[in-house]
Amino acid sequence: MKIATIIVRVLLGAMMLFASISYFFDLAGEQPKPTGDLATLMAGFMASKYIFPVAKTIELLAGLMLVSGKFVKLGTIILLPISINIFLIHTVVTGTDIPIAAAILLANVFLIYANWDSYKEIVKP
């Protein structure tokens, strides 16, 4: 279980680092224009001017925490709302890339489960 936890932690952290660094340094280049419901959602995100920079900053910080192995428990908790939104956007709005979105969410939930003893105080009734 310990080796699986390390592998999942590093892979999830690397994915978050790649996504955030690609955003900040515009490494993806020209992306295809979104259509339909995704276009409406993205227009709202872009109009807010702060959603993407905040989300990508959180992804960057959480990715660094996961890859470095420092503050892993904090990194998994702050990444949970973002991974839930990634999953929901891909399943509800676009209907594409669902396996990748599910893998991100499941990896995050797995890491929380692996460190569950640390979170018991938070969810205690």
ABEGO torsion letter per residue (X at the ends): XAAAAAAAAAAAAAAAAAAAAAAAAGAAEBBBBBBEAAAAAAAAAAAAGAAAAAAAAAAAAAAAAAAAGBGAAAAAAAAAAAAAAAAAAAAAAAGBGAAAAAAAAAAAAAAAAAAAAAAAAAABX
